[in-house]
């Protein structure tokens, strides 16, 4: 399990109860191992996105869409424009590794990607 211990104790049971073991497995498959350095976690997200089960790929796409929407709508005040642009670039690399998963979600990702804050 890649969730950190505190999050796992609180959230995993709620996911299992609300959505079942299959969705919990998808969430586990796309959850970063927070014990690893940030750079390595980001690299592994790109490398491990392609062999994910289809449902986990959908979760990954939805997560990246939600993250970019959040940054486009309300950019973090403590992030420079360069850091936000780097995040958008990295998210694009993650999604590129799972293109072909769901054309509708990919279209949503592409649309929000154009909203990189100025």
PEGI-V293284 format. One record per backbone hydrogen bond with DSSP energy under -0.5 kcal/mol. NH is the residue of the N-H (numbers start at 1). CO is the residue of the C=O. E is the energy in kcal/mol with one decimal. If there is no record, write none. Layout:
NH;CO;E + NH;CO;E
This chain:
8;4;-2.8 + 9;5;-2.4 + 10;6;-1.5 + 11;7;-3.3 + 12;7;-0.6 + 12;8;-0.9 + 13;8;-0.6 + 15;11;-2.4 + 16;12;-2.6 + 17;13;-2.6 + 18;14;-2.5 + 19;15;-2.9 + 20;15;-0.8 + 20;16;-1.7 + 24;20;-1.9 + 25;21;-2.3 + 26;22;-1.8 + 27;23;-2.6 + 28;24;-2.7 + 29;25;-2.0 + 30;26;-1.3 + 30;27;-0.5 + 31;27;-0.8 + 31;28;-0.7 + 34;2;-0.8 + 34;32;-1.0 + 36;33;-1.9 + 41;37;-2.4 + 42;38;-2.4 + 43;39;-2.1 + 44;40;-2.7 + 45;41;-1.9 + 46;42;-1.4 + 47;43;-2.3 + 48;44;-3.1 + 49;45;-0.8 + 49;46;-0.5 + 50;46;-0.6 + 52;49;-1.4 + 56;53;-0.6 + 57;53;-2.1 + 58;54;-2.0 + 59;55;-1.9 + 60;56;-2.6 + 61;57;-2.7 + 62;58;-2.6 + 63;59;-2.5 + 64;60;-2.3 + 65;61;-2.4 + 66;62;-2.5 + 67;63;-2.6 + 68;64;-2.5 + 69;65;-2.6 + 70;66;-2.4 + 71;67;-2.1 + 72;68;-2.7 + 73;69;-2.9 + 74;70;-2.4 + 79;76;-1.5 + 84;80;-2.2 + 85;81;-2.8 + 86;82;-2.5 + 87;83;-2.0 + 88;84;-2.4 + 89;85;-2.4 + 90;86;-2.7 + 91;87;-2.9 + 92;88;-2.0 + 93;89;-1.7 + 94;90;-2.2 + 95;91;-2.5 + 96;92;-2.4 + 97;93;-1.2 + 97;94;-0.6 + 98;95;-1.6 + 99;96;-0.9 + 101;98;-1.2 + 106;102;-2.5 + 107;103;-2.1 + 108;104;-1.9 + 109;105;-2.6 + 110;106;-2.7 + 111;107;-2.3 + 112;108;-2.4 + 113;109;-2.4 + 114;110;-1.0 + 114;111;-0.6 + 115;112;-1.8 + 116;113;-0.9
